[in-house]
Amino acid sequence: MTRKRRNYPPEFKFRIALEAIQGMKTIAQIAQEQQVHPNLVRGWKKQLQAEGSQVFRKDHRRSEKEQQRKEEALYEQIGRLQMELAWLKKKAASID
């Protein structure tokens, strides 16, 4: 009998990893309370310790702004293409 893999949202992982870093409870206690395997908690803790400093880097904020600009440009292009498609449909209907 196989079990389906569970996917945990990033907010959940962050909360659990932060709780593990605080050290108020053992990893085993946290894992038991949250019904996850202790190895997951250890892994999330290590990942937060290794990559957590990137949140405060300027590059991280810059990449978010860059991503937002790209999204705006793509939405603008989608709008133009939709207008062109509507215009072409109207012209094609008038030709027939």
C-alpha positions in Angstrom: 0.0 0.0 0.0 1.6 3.3 -1.1 1.1 6.6 0.6 0.6 9.8 -1.4 3.3 12.4 -0.8 2.1 15.5 1.1 3.0 18.9 -0.1 3.5 21.6 2.6 3.0 25.3 1.8 6.1 27.5 2.2 4.4 29.4 5.1 4.0 26.2 7.0 7.6 25.2 6.4 8.9 28.6 7.5 6.8 28.5 10.7 8.1 25.1 11.6 11.7 25.9 10.8 11.5 29.1 12.8 10.1 27.2 15.8 13.0 24.7 15.5 15.6 27.5 15.3 14.1 29.1 18.4 15.0 26.0 20.4 12.0 26.2 22.8 11.1 22.6 21.9 13.0 19.7 20.6 12.7 18.7 16.9 11.0 15.5 18.0 8.3 17.5 19.9 7.7 19.9 17.0 7.5 17.0 14.5 5.0 15.1 16.7 2.8 18.2 17.3 2.7 19.1 13.6 2.5 15.4 12.4 5.6 15.6 10.2 8.7 13.5 10.2 11.6 14.9 12.2 13.9 14.7 9.2 11.7 17.2 7.4 11.9 19.6 10.4 15.7 19.3 10.4 15.9 19.9 6.7 13.7 22.9 6.8 15.7 24.3 9.7 19.0 23.9 7.8 17.4 25.4 4.7 16.2 28.5 6.7 19.6 28.9 8.3 21.4 28.6 5.0 19.1 30.7 2.8 17.4 32.9 5.3 19.9 35.7 5.0 18.9 36.2 1.3 15.6 37.7 2.3 17.4 40.8 3.5 19.7 41.2 0.5 19.2 44.0 -1.9 19.5 41.6 -4.8 16.4 39.8 -3.5 14.3 42.9 -3.5 15.7 44.0 -6.8 14.7 40.6 -8.4 11.2 41.0 -7.0 10.9 44.4 -8.6 12.3 43.1 -11.9 9.8 40.2 -11.8 7.0 42.6 -11.3 8.1 44.8 -14.2 8.3 41.6 -16.4 4.8 40.7 -15.4 3.4 44.1 -16.2 5.1 44.0 -19.6 3.6 40.6 -20.3 0.1 41.7 -19.2 0.4 44.7 -21.5 1.4 42.5 -24.4 -1.5 40.2 -23.7 -3.9 43.1 -23.8 -2.5 44.3 -27.2 -2.7 40.8 -28.6 -6.3 40.4 -27.5 -7.2 43.7 -29.1 -5.5 42.7 -32.3 -7.3 39.3 -32.3 -10.7 41.1 -31.8 -9.9 43.4 -34.7 -8.9 40.6 -37.0 -12.0 38.6 -36.1 -14.1 41.7 -37.0 -12.3 42.2 -40.3 -12.5 38.5 -41.2 -16.3 38.5 -40.5 -16.7 41.5 -42.8 -14.8 39.8 -45.7 -17.1 36.8 -45.7 
